[in-house]
Amino acid sequence: MSNRGTLLALVLFSALLHQPLLGLAEESEEDQEQSIEKVTPAPTSTPAPSGRSNPQDTILPETSVSSSRIRDERINKTQSITKITSEDLERRQVSTVFDAVRNTAGVSIDGGPRLNGMSFNIRGFESNDVAVSVDGVLKNYEKYRSKGTYIEPDLLKTIEIRRGPQINSNSGFLGGAVITVTKDAEDFLRPGQMAGARLKFGYGNNNDEYLRSYLAYARPHDKIDLIYNYTNRQSNNIMQGNGEELAYSNLNIVSELYKITLFPIDSLRISTSLAKLTQGATVQQYDTLSQLGSGFSTPYVLRAIDEETISQTWEFTPDTKWINFKASIGTGHTDQDETTPRGWQGNDTNPLPNNSYCDGNFILRNSITNNPIIPSNPNNTARDNARICRGDRLDAYQFHNTNFDLANTAQIYETDGFSLSLLTGIQYAKQKTETERSYDNPASMRWMTQDANPVASSIKVSTAFYIQPTIQIKQLTITPGYRKDYTSLEALDANREAMEKSNQRHKIHVNEEIYNLALAYDLIPKNLVIFANYGQGFRPISAGNAFLISGYVNGEPAGSSSQCPRDHSSCDNIYKTQRIESSEAGINYSTNQLFNQPIQLTSKATFFHSHTSDSVVGISSNAPIYGTQVRNGWEFENSLNYKAFYAQASYSRIAGKTLLESGQRIPIYALPGNAFNLTLGFSITSTFDFNINYRRISDKRILSGSTNGVNGSQGTQDGYELFNAGIRWSPSQHLTFRLVGENLGDKQYNLDGGFAGDLGLPGPGRNIKFYTELIY
């Protein structure tokens, strides 16, 4: 299979290279300069002038963008913020949102290798500490050992990655945020076009993945923008670099996007989107973050996913310096049904006696005589049969997110050498988790022992306001910030009943104040700047740690294992609140004329130090194990554009340790290995470009044989090197071919994010993907 994959890659690469290279010698230097400015339509939030009633007279937005704008958008000069533009996504020809962010300094991917098993890791903070949003709606949910974020990358306008706590990031996320914004019709339409469509078909040879995508978009009037997309991905199991299949890694996902944007007046933009995803019941690993063989009682489940996100964004930018207003409101849900059939590991704790079987879920019969089996004590028949013949186990998870975000930036005062602006905002977030475990035999739950659902039903509500002025005095910029958060955490359903039974409060309140400060000084105006940032953040105790229940015993309601007082007194101060203090210092250099040539360069180096107190690093006897975590690291980001050539390089290095209350020091096993990424590309003509990518990840520490994240034997997860490449060829404006090669060296390696610091899941081997796009 390896030889066939290599041969396929060589044949397809040669075929696509042939025709574009024939015309390369005839292309002038001026054509090359123009081609880099017309690779991808540029997004714009400003509608065409109003007042035209004839759709044929609609003036569409400009569809070119300068390289300087790309450079300025991508790397923030003084903050640890990187924005991946649609230009970047087009150039690198990524097939998943995780591929899109891998090259960002300080960012790694946990879990996998299935798309809905991956999650983001920022500076060693795992997915529970990284806020993920789509068009302003949070997608995070807390689920035991199962993560996932799925968004089609070619439908995204931008991916903004914030590293570390930011004053306007959502509450409770210490590592940062991944903020995605979907495209509009104006991002696809060609000049003079009012409506269009794209059919996209793809195939990946590693796991026989088939992609079908249908996109329709229109701007029937200068005040209306419409888009619809349907995508279906199906695949077999993933092949590893050693030629072995990764069991139950097949894929069956359908996603849809509906979006309408209105421009009632020139200064107002109202965008409404609906994103949906469904996955049919598919056998998957119960733990998407770890190798098997770690002693999990349930290694596999039959998992179905239904996800929906509805959002609306208002942007109001009138002709006044006092108002630059943006508001977003949205809601979304993720439902997961996980079935463990009778007889599967994890649902066979009561094996059948010899020569017996279950007649339905209630009667135990002898397989020879077909007579009911009567225990020595006939009064226990119903109880024993219920315990043994319980049927399939169903875990139902319902996660609901609702959030509201309002912000305004006002330019209060401005003169030569001095300016004052003010950012103010209000945020509200509500996360509701409802879980239920049941069996085909409903009577079985009355006789279960220690069989409670591992995810706590709960509701978390956060309300916050923040204020951040920016003062600029000549070459010095000072940006202080203040934020106040009010958070409540409440147990629901069986968890609430268990706490009431134990005379415990089922609600926790947390109020926190946060201060930030940023300083920047232009050593060489518009070229060289030095900066320093200080930020704070917090994360309350999770519901899974605060509202533990001990299971069902002898038909009684579940008991509580929570640490809250059993006299119904306040639980607000029983569990510690995790707090982070992050400090950064760095330098940024950018220019449009390097060596007096039209070479655009941005180069940035950042050193960071973070101190996280009262971090929950494990669980022992139902009580959190607290520790103080210290992280230090370097991040380098570089971007270069010269005519038809571009290059992007990043390097990140993170080290850290955990100081336990007992005085013990242990490594932070969630830290990724040191990472170096390099992407080189050429836009040879406006119809042909290619890129290559090199990624090197160093060895990292792991923890084996651990159940609480602290104890176990230390080991090493080997580093690896990967080579990827991509080619795009558009023989006409209606047809585009893409060829992408991933892990061309067919390396065997492991991804990050093993459960409790254990070895991560195997990564996919060589994969050659071919895409065809028909554009109308």
C-alpha positions in Angstrom: 0.0 0.0 0.0 2.9 2.3 0.8 4.4 1.8 -2.7 1.0 2.4 -4.4 0.6 5.6 -2.4 4.0 6.9 -3.4 3.4 6.1 -7.1 0.0 7.8 -7.0 1.5 10.9 -5.6 4.2 11.1 -8.2 1.8 10.5 -11.1 -0.6 13.2 -9.9 2.0 15.7 -9.0 3.7 15.3 -12.4 0.4 15.7 -14.3 -0.5 18.9 -12.5 3.0 20.4 -12.8 3.2 19.8 -16.6 1.0 22.5 -18.1 1.6 25.4 -15.6 5.3 25.1 -15.9 5.1 25.4 -19.7 3.9 28.9 -19.4 6.1 29.9 -16.5 8.9 31.1 -18.7 6.6 33.4 -20.6 5.2 35.1 -17.5 6.6 38.6 -16.8 7.7 39.9 -13.5 4.8 42.3 -13.5 2.3 39.4 -13.8 3.9 37.7 -10.8 3.4 40.8 -8.7 -0.2 41.0 -9.7 -0.9 37.3 -9.1 -0.1 37.5 -5.4 -2.8 40.2 -5.0 -5.5 38.2 -6.7 -5.3 34.8 -5.2 -8.3 35.1 -2.9 -11.2 37.5 -2.7 -10.9 39.8 0.3 -13.7 40.0 2.9 -15.2 43.4 3.6 -17.9 44.5 5.9 -18.9 47.6 4.0 -21.9 47.1 1.7 -22.3 48.7 -1.7 -24.1 52.1 -1.8 -27.8 51.8 -1.3 -30.6 53.2 -3.4 -30.5 50.9 -6.4 -33.7 48.9 -7.1 -32.5 47.0 -10.2 -30.5 43.8 -9.1 -28.6 44.0 -12.4 -27.1 47.3 -11.2 -25.8 45.9 -8.0 -22.2 46.9 -7.3 -20.4 44.1 -5.6 -17.5 44.6 -3.2 -13.9 44.7 -4.5 -12.3 41.2 -4.8 -8.6 41.9 -4.5 -6.5 42.4 -1.4 -2.9 43.6 -1.0 -0.2 41.5 0.5 0.5 44.2 3.1 -3.0 43.8 4.5 -2.5 40.1 4.8 0.7 40.7 6.7 -0.8 43.2 9.0 -3.8 41.0 9.8 -1.9 37.8 10.5 0.5 38.7 13.3 -0.5 41.2 16.0 2.5 43.4 16.7 2.2 43.6 20.5 -0.3 40.9 21.6 -0.1 37.1 21.5 -2.8 37.0 18.8 -2.5 35.3 15.5 -5.1 35.6 12.8 -5.3 33.0 10.1 -6.9 34.6 7.0 -8.8 33.0 4.1 -5.6 33.7 2.1 -3.6 31.4 4.5 -6.3 28.7 4.3 -6.3 28.9 0.5 -2.5 28.9 0.2 -1.9 25.9 2.6 -4.9 24.0 1.2 -5.8 22.6 4.6 -8.5 20.0 4.8 -9.4 20.5 8.5 -9.5 23.4 10.9 -6.9 21.6 13.0 -4.4 21.5 10.1 -5.0 25.3 9.7 -3.8 26.1 13.2 -1.0 23.6 13.6 1.7 26.0 12.3 0.8 28.7 14.9 3.4 29.1 17.6 2.3 27.8 21.0 -0.6 25.8 19.6 -0.9 22.0 19.3 -3.6 19.5 18.8 -4.8 17.0 21.4 -6.7 13.7 20.9 -7.5 12.5 17.4 -6.9 11.4 14.9 -10.6 11.4 14.1 -11.9 15.0 13.4 -14.4 14.9 16.1 -11.9 13.5 18.6 -9.4 16.4 18.2 -9.2 19.5 20.5 -7.0 22.6 20.8 -4.1 22.9 23.2 -2.6 26.4 23.8 0.6 26.8 25.8 0.0 23.5 27.4 -3.5 24.3 28.5 -6.0 21.6 27.3 -9.4 22.0 25.7 -11.3 22.8 28.9 -9.1 25.9 29.2 -9.4 27.0 25.6 -12.6 28.8 24.5 -13.8 27.8 21.0 -16.5 29.8 19.2 -18.2 29.9 15.8 -19.6 33.3 14.8 -19.6 34.3 18.4 -21.2 31.2 19.9 -19.2 29.1 22.4 -18.8 25.4 21.4 -17.1 24.2 24.6 -18.6 21.5 26.7 -17.3 19.4 29.6 -17.4 15.7 28.8 -15.4 13.0 30.5 -12.5 12.0 28.2 -14.3 13.1 24.9 -13.6 16.2 23.0 -14.2 17.5 19.5 -14.6 20.6 17.4 -15.6 20.3 13.7 -15.7 23.2 11.2 -15.2 23.1 7.5 -12.1 25.3 6.9 -12.9 26.5 3.4 -16.1 28.1 4.9 -14.1 30.2 7.3 -13.1 33.8 6.8 -10.7 34.0 9.7 -9.4 32.0 12.6 -8.2 34.1 15.4 -6.0 32.5 18.0 -5.5 34.2 21.4 -2.8 32.8 23.6 -3.1 33.5 27.3 -5.8 35.4 29.2 -7.3 38.4 27.4 -9.5 41.1 28.9 -12.3 40.5 26.4 -12.1 36.7 26.2 -14.9 34.6 27.8 -14.8 33.8 31.5 -13.2 30.6 32.8 -10.6 29.9 30.0 -7.0 30.1 31.1 -5.2 29.1 28.0 -6.8 31.4 25.4 -9.3 31.2 22.7 -9.9 30.0 19.1 -12.4 32.4 17.4 -13.8 31.5 14.0 -15.9 33.6 11.6 -17.7 32.0 8.6 -17.6 33.5 5.1 -20.3 35.4 3.2 -21.3 35.3 -0.4 -19.1 38.3 -1.2 -16.1 36.1 -0.4 -16.9 33.8 -3.3 -18.5 36.0 -5.9 -16.4 37.2 -8.8 -16.7 40.8 -10.0 -20.0 41.5 -11.6 -21.5 38.2 -10.4 -24.7 38.1 -8.4 -25.0 34.4 -7.8 -22.8 31.4 -8.0 -22.3 27.8 -6.9 -19.4 25.4 -6.2 -19.4 21.6 -6.3 -16.4 20.0 -4.5 -15.4 16.4 -4.5 -12.4 14.9 -2.7 -10.8 11.6 -2.0 -8.1 10.5 0.4 -6.3 7.2 -0.2 -5.2 6.6 3.4 -8.6 5.7 4.7 -10.7 5.9 1.5 -12.2 9.2 2.6 -14.8 10.6 0.3 -15.8 14.3 0.5 -18.9 15.8 -1.2 -19.6 19.5 -0.8 -22.3 21.7 -2.4 -22.1 25.4 -2.0 -24.6 28.1 -3.2 -24.2 31.8 -2.7 -25.9 35.0 -3.9 -26.0 38.8 -3.6 -29.4 39.4 -5.3 -29.4 42.9 -3.9 -26.7 45.1 -2.5 -28.4 44.8 0.9 -28.7 41.0 1.0 -26.0 38.3 1.1 -26.9 34.6 1.1 -24.9 31.4 1.5 -25.7 27.7 1.9 -23.3 24.8 2.1 -23.7 21.0 2.5 -20.7 18.7 3.2 -20.6 15.0 3.7 -17.4 13.1 4.8 -17.2 9.3 4.9 -14.2 7.1 5.4 -12.9 3.7 6.5 -10.4 3.2 9.3 -7.2 5.3 9.3 -3.9 3.5 8.3 -1.0 4.2 10.6 2.6 4.8 9.4 3.4 1.1 10.3 0.7 -0.1 7.9 -1.7 -1.2 10.6 -5.3 0.0 10.8 -6.4 2.2 13.8 -9.5 0.4 15.0 -12.9 2.2 14.8 -11.4 5.4 13.3 -13.9 5.5 10.4 -15.9 8.7 9.7 -19.5 9.5 8.8 -20.2 13.2 9.2 -22.7 15.6 7.5 -22.5 19.4 8.1 -24.5 22.3 6.9 -24.2 26.1 7.0 -27.0 28.6 6.3 -26.1 32.3 6.5 -27.8 35.5 5.6 -26.3 39.0 6.0 -28.3 42.2 5.7 -27.2 45.8 5.2 -30.2 48.0 6.2 -28.0 51.1 6.0 -24.4 51.6 5.0 -23.2 51.6 8.7 -25.1 48.6 9.9 -24.4 44.9 9.2 -26.6 42.1 10.6 -25.5 38.6 10.0 -27.4 35.4 11.0 -26.0 31.9 10.7 -27.1 28.4 11.4 -24.5 25.6 11.5 -25.5 22.0 11.8 -23.6 18.7 12.1 -24.8 15.1 12.4 -22.9 11.9 12.8 -24.7 8.5 12.5 -24.2 5.9 15.3 -20.6 4.9 14.8 -18.3 2.6 16.9 -15.7 4.9 18.5 -13.2 4.8 21.3 -14.8 5.8 24.6 -11.7 7.7 25.4 -10.7 9.9 22.4 -7.6 11.2 24.1 -5.7 8.0 24.9 -4.3 4.7 23.8 -6.3 1.6 24.6 -4.9 -0.8 27.2 -5.0 1.8 30.0 -7.5 -0.2 32.0 -10.7 1.6 30.9 -13.8 -0.3 31.8 -15.5 0.8 28.5 -13.0 0.9 25.6 -15.6 1.4 22.9 -19.1 2.9 22.5 -21.6 3.3 19.7 -21.7 7.1 19.4 -24.1 9.4 17.5 -23.8 13.2 17.5 -26.3 16.0 16.7 -25.0 19.5 16.9 -26.5 22.9 16.0 -25.4 26.5 16.4 -27.5 29.6 15.8 -25.9 33.1 16.0 -26.6 36.7 15.1 -24.0 39.5 14.9 -24.7 43.2 14.7 -22.0 45.6 13.6 -22.7 49.3 13.8 -20.1 51.8 12.6 -21.6 55.2 12.0 -19.6 58.2 10.9 -18.5 59.1 14.5 -15.4 58.3 16.5 -17.5 57.5 19.6 -19.2 54.4 18.2 -17.7 51.2 16.8 -20.2 48.7 18.1 -20.4 44.9 17.8 -22.9 42.6 19.4 -23.3 38.9 19.0 -26.0 36.6 20.5 -26.3 32.9 19.9 -27.3 29.5 21.2 -26.2 26.0 20.4 -26.5 22.4 21.5 -24.4 19.2 21.2 -26.3 16.0 21.8 -24.4 12.7 22.1 -26.0 9.3 22.5 -23.5 6.6 23.5 -24.7 3.0 23.5 -22.8 0.1 25.0 -24.7 -3.1 23.9 -25.1 -6.0 26.3 -22.0 -8.2 26.1 -19.6 -5.4 25.2 -16.8 -4.7 27.6 -18.1 -2.2 30.1 -21.6 -3.7 30.1 -20.8 -7.2 31.1 -20.0 -6.8 34.8 -22.6 -9.5 35.6 -21.7 -12.4 33.3 -24.4 -15.0 32.7 -24.3 -18.3 34.6 -23.3 -21.4 32.6 -25.9 -22.7 30.1 -28.1 -19.7 30.5 -29.4 -16.7 28.5 -31.7 -13.7 28.9 -35.2 -13.9 27.5 -35.6 -10.2 26.8 -34.3 -8.2 29.7 -36.3 -9.8 32.5 -36.1 -13.6 32.6 -33.0 -15.8 32.9 -33.5 -19.2 31.3 -31.5 -22.4 31.1 -30.2 -22.8 27.5 -30.8 -26.6 27.6 -34.2 -27.0 29.3 -35.4 -23.5 28.4 -36.9 -23.2 31.9 -36.5 -20.1 34.0 -33.6 -20.2 36.4 -34.8 -20.0 40.0 -32.2 -18.8 42.6 -31.9 -20.4 46.0 -34.0 -17.6 47.4 -37.1 -17.2 45.1 -37.7 -13.7 46.6 -34.5 -12.5 44.8 -35.6 -13.6 41.3 -36.7 -10.2 40.1 -33.7 -8.4 41.6 -31.1 -10.9 40.3 -32.7 -11.0 36.8 -32.7 -7.2 36.7 -29.0 -7.1 37.6 -28.0 -9.8 35.0 -30.5 -9.1 32.2 -30.2 -5.3 32.1 -29.8 -5.0 28.3 -28.0 -2.3 26.3 -26.6 0.7 28.3 -27.5 4.2 26.9 -25.7 7.3 28.0 -27.4 10.4 26.8 -25.5 13.8 26.9 -27.1 17.1 26.2 -24.9 20.2 26.2 -26.6 23.7 25.6 -24.7 26.9 25.3 -26.2 30.4 25.2 -24.0 33.5 25.2 -24.2 37.3 24.6 -21.3 39.6 23.9 -21.5 43.4 23.5 -18.5 45.6 22.9 -17.9 49.2 21.8 -14.7 51.0 21.0 -14.8 54.8 21.3 -12.1 57.2 20.1 -12.4 59.8 22.9 -9.6 62.2 22.1 -6.9 62.6 19.5 -4.3 65.2 18.8 -0.7 65.1 17.4 1.3 62.9 19.7 -1.6 61.9 21.9 -4.8 59.8 21.7 -7.2 58.1 24.0 -9.7 55.3 23.1 -11.9 53.2 25.3 -13.1 49.6 24.9 -16.1 48.6 27.0 -18.0 45.4 27.0 -20.5 43.1 28.6 -20.6 39.3 28.3 -23.1 36.6 29.4 -22.7 32.9 29.0 -24.9 30.0 30.1 -23.7 26.4 29.8 -26.2 23.7 30.7 -25.3 20.0 30.9 -27.9 17.2 31.2 -26.9 13.6 31.4 -28.8 10.4 31.9 -27.8 6.7 32.1 -30.4 4.1 31.4 -30.7 0.4 30.4 -33.2 -1.5 28.3 -34.4 -3.0 31.5 -35.4 0.0 33.6 -35.6 -2.1 36.8 -31.8 -2.7 36.6 -31.0 0.8 37.8 -32.6 0.1 41.1 -30.0 -2.6 41.8 -26.9 -1.0 40.5 -23.9 -0.4 42.8 -21.5 2.5 42.0 -22.9 2.9 38.5 -23.5 6.6 38.3 -23.0 8.7 35.1 -19.5 10.1 35.1 -20.6 13.6 33.8 -22.4 15.8 36.3 -25.7 17.4 35.2 -25.3 21.1 35.9 -25.8 24.6 34.8 -23.1 27.3 34.8 -23.9 31.0 34.4 -21.3 33.8 34.0 -21.9 37.5 33.7 -19.0 40.0 33.3 -18.3 43.5 32.3 -14.9 45.0 31.3 -13.3 48.3 30.5 -10.0 48.9 28.8 -8.6 52.3 27.8 -5.7 52.7 25.4 -3.5 55.8 25.9 -0.9 56.6 23.2 1.7 59.3 24.0 3.9 59.7 20.9 5.7 56.3 20.6 4.4 54.9 23.9 1.2 53.0 24.2 -0.4 52.1 27.6 -3.4 49.8 27.8 -4.7 48.9 31.3 -7.8 46.8 31.8 -10.3 45.8 34.5 -12.9 43.0 34.5 -15.5 41.8 37.0 -17.0 38.3 36.7 -20.0 36.8 38.5 -20.3 33.1 38.1 -22.7 30.5 39.6 -22.5 26.7 39.3 -25.6 24.6 40.1 -26.2 20.9 40.2 -29.1 19.4 38.3 -31.2 16.2 38.1 -29.6 13.2 39.9 -26.6 15.2 41.1 -29.0 17.7 42.8 -31.1 14.9 44.3 -27.9 13.2 45.7 -26.8 16.4 47.4 -30.2 17.2 48.8 -30.3 13.7 50.2 -26.9 14.4 51.9 -28.2 17.8 53.2 -25.7 19.7 51.0 -26.0 22.9 49.1 -26.2 22.3 45.3 -25.1 25.8 44.2 -21.7 27.5 44.2 -21.0 31.3 43.7 -17.7 32.7 42.5 -17.0 36.4 42.0 -13.6 37.4 40.6 -11.8 40.6 39.6 -9.2 40.7 36.9 -6.5 43.3 36.0 -4.5 43.5 32.8 -1.8 45.9 31.6 -0.1 46.2 28.2 2.9 48.4 27.3 4.4 49.0 23.9 7.1 51.4 22.6 8.0 52.1 19.0 11.8 52.1 18.9 11.6 52.7 15.1 8.1 54.0 14.2 6.2 51.6 11.9 9.1 49.1 12.0 10.4 48.0 15.4 8.4 47.8 18.6 9.0 46.3 22.0 6.2 45.3 24.3 5.3 43.8 27.7 1.9 42.4 28.8 0.5 41.3 32.1 -2.8 39.4 32.3 -5.0 37.6 34.8 -7.6 34.9 34.5 -9.6 32.4 36.5 -11.5 29.2 36.3 -14.0 27.9 38.8 -14.1 24.3 39.9 -15.8 22.1 37.3 -19.1 20.5 37.9 -17.6 17.1 37.6 -15.3 17.8 40.6 -17.8 19.7 42.7 -21.0 17.6 42.3 -19.8 14.0 42.5 -22.3 11.2 43.2 -21.5 7.7 44.4 -24.1 5.7 42.5 -27.2 3.7 43.2 -27.2 1.1 46.0 -30.0 -1.3 46.9 -32.7 0.7 45.1 -31.9 3.9 47.0 -31.3 7.3 45.2 -27.7 8.1 44.4 -25.5 9.3 47.3 -23.2 12.4 47.2 -19.4 12.3 47.2 -19.2 16.1 47.1 -16.9 17.9 49.5 -19.6 20.5 50.3 -20.7 20.7 54.0 -23.4 18.3 55.1 -25.2 20.9 57.2 -26.5 22.7 54.1 -24.2 25.7 54.8 -22.5 27.6 52.0 -20.3 25.7 49.6 -18.8 28.9 48.0 -15.4 28.6 49.6 -15.0 24.8 49.9 -13.5 24.4 46.4 -10.6 26.6 45.4 -10.8 28.8 42.3 -8.0 28.4 39.8 -6.2 31.6 39.0 -3.5 32.5 36.4 -1.1 35.4 36.1 0.6 35.6 32.8 3.5 37.9 31.9 5.0 38.5 28.4 7.8 40.5 26.8 8.8 40.6 23.2 9.9 42.5 20.1 8.4 42.8 16.7 9.9 43.9 13.4 8.0 44.6 10.3 8.7 46.3 7.0 7.5 46.5 3.4 10.9 47.3 1.9 13.5 44.8 3.2 17.0 45.5 1.6 15.3 48.2 -0.5 13.3 45.5 -2.3 9.6 44.9 -2.2 10.0 42.2 0.4 7.4 42.3 3.2 8.6 40.8 6.5 7.1 40.4 9.9 9.2 38.8 12.6 8.1 38.5 16.2 9.7 37.0 19.3 7.7 36.5 22.6 8.9 35.2 26.0 6.1 34.3 28.4 5.8 33.1 32.0 2.6 32.0 33.6 1.8 31.1 37.2 -1.4 29.1 37.8 -2.4 28.6 41.5 -4.9 26.1 42.9 -4.9 24.1 39.7 -6.8 20.8 39.8 -4.2 18.2 38.6 -6.0 15.0 39.7 -8.6 13.4 41.9 -8.0 11.2 44.9 -10.8 9.7 47.0 -13.3 12.0 45.3 -11.3 15.1 46.4 -9.4 17.4 44.0 -5.6 17.3 44.1 -4.5 20.9 44.0 -1.1 22.2 42.7 0.6 25.3 41.4 1.7 25.2 37.8 4.5 27.3 36.3 5.1 27.5 32.6 7.9 29.3 30.7 8.3 29.5 27.0 9.4 31.2 23.8 7.4 31.8 20.7 8.7 33.0 17.3 6.5 34.0 14.4 7.8 35.0 11.0 6.0 35.8 7.7 7.6 36.9 4.4 6.2 37.8 1.0 8.2 38.6 -2.1 6.4 38.7 -5.4 5.2 35.2 -6.1 7.0 33.7 -3.1 5.9 33.5 0.5 7.2 31.8 3.6 5.9 31.3 7.1 7.9 29.9 10.0 7.2 29.4 13.7 8.9 27.9 16.7 7.6 27.4 20.2 9.3 26.0 23.3 7.5 25.3 26.5 8.7 24.0 29.9 6.8 23.7 33.1 6.3 22.0 36.4 3.6 21.4 39.0 4.2 22.0 42.7 1.8 19.9 44.7 0.6 20.9 48.2 2.5 17.9 49.6 5.8 19.5 48.3 6.2 17.0 45.4 7.3 18.4 42.1 6.1 16.8 38.8 6.2 17.8 35.2 3.2 19.2 33.4 2.4 16.2 31.1 -0.1 18.2 29.0 2.8 20.3 27.6 3.4 19.6 23.9 6.9 18.9 22.5 8.9 21.8 21.2 7.6 22.6 17.7 9.2 24.0 14.5 7.0 24.7 11.5 8.1 26.0 8.1 5.8 26.6 5.1 7.2 27.7 1.7 5.0 28.5 -1.3 4.9 30.0 -4.8 2.0 31.6 -6.6 3.6 31.0 -10.0 0.6 32.3 -11.9 -2.9 33.3 -11.0 -4.0 29.8 -11.9 -1.2 27.7 -10.3 0.5 27.6 -7.0 2.1 25.1 -4.7 3.5 24.8 -1.2 5.5 22.5 1.1 5.4 22.2 4.8 7.9 20.8 7.3 7.0 20.1 10.9 9.3 18.9 13.6 8.1 18.0 17.1 10.6 17.1 19.8 10.2 14.3 22.5 7.9 15.0 25.4 7.3 13.5 28.8 4.4 11.3 29.5 3.0 9.5 32.5 2.0 5.8 32.3 -0.1 3.8 34.6 -1.9 6.9 36.0 -5.5 7.2 37.1 -5.4 10.6 38.8 -2.9 12.6 36.7 -0.2 12.5 39.4 1.0 9.0 40.2 2.6 6.7 37.8 5.9 5.9 36.0 7.4 8.5 33.8 8.1 7.8 30.1 8.9 9.6 26.9 6.8 10.0 23.8 9.0 10.1 20.8 9.2 13.2 18.6 8.7 13.1 14.9 9.1 14.9 11.5 6.4 15.4 8.9 6.5 16.6 5.3 3.3 17.8 3.6 2.8 19.4 0.2 0.0 20.8 -1.9 -0.7 21.9 -5.5 -3.5 24.0 -6.9 -4.2 24.3 -10.6 -7.2 26.2 -12.1 -7.2 25.6 -15.9 -10.2 27.9 -16.1 -12.3 30.1 -13.7 -14.8 27.3 -13.6 -12.5 24.4 -12.7 -9.9 23.9 -10.0 -7.8 20.8 -9.1 -6.0 20.4 -5.8 -3.5 17.7 -4.8 -2.4 17.5 -1.1 0.1 15.1 0.3 0.2 14.6 4.1 2.9 12.7 6.0 4.7 12.0 2.7 7.4 10.1 4.6 4.8 7.7 6.0 6.1 8.2 9.5 4.8 6.4 12.5 4.1 8.8 15.4 1.8 9.6 18.3 -0.4 12.7 18.7 -0.5 14.7 21.9 -3.2 14.5 24.6 -3.2 11.1 26.2 -5.6 10.8 29.1 -4.0 11.9 32.4 -0.6 12.5 30.6 -0.5 9.0 29.0 0.7 8.2 25.5 -1.3 9.9 22.8 -3.2 8.1 20.0 -1.3 7.1 16.8 -1.3 9.6 14.0 -2.3 8.7 10.4 0.3 7.5 7.9 0.8 8.9 4.4 -2.4 10.3 2.9 -2.7 11.6 -0.7 -5.8 13.7 -1.2 -7.3 14.9 -4.5 -10.0 17.5 -4.8 -12.0 18.8 -7.8 -14.0 22.0 -7.7 -16.6 23.0 -10.2 -17.4 26.7 -9.9 -20.3 28.4 -11.7 
